[in-house]
Amino acid sequence: MKLARFGNSGGEKPALVDARGQRRDCSALAADFDRDFFRSGGLSRLAALSPAELDALPEVSTEARWGAPVARP
């Protein structure tokens, strides 16, 4: 699993890239991949997701703009 973000510049949403290379919208699980996410154990929560839980996340269109994977690094 890889972190990604998508959407218009300045309004990106968090996403995951699954084992098949498909981007999955995970904005229901995290507001963004920012300082608060990392400080609160966000990576551990994402790592604990089962394959079925990952597959249940909405797919992100291949037309969607890629953003930096971490907000304000």
Order of alpha helices (4+ residues) and beta strands (2+ residues): beta-beta-beta-alpha-alpha-alpha-beta
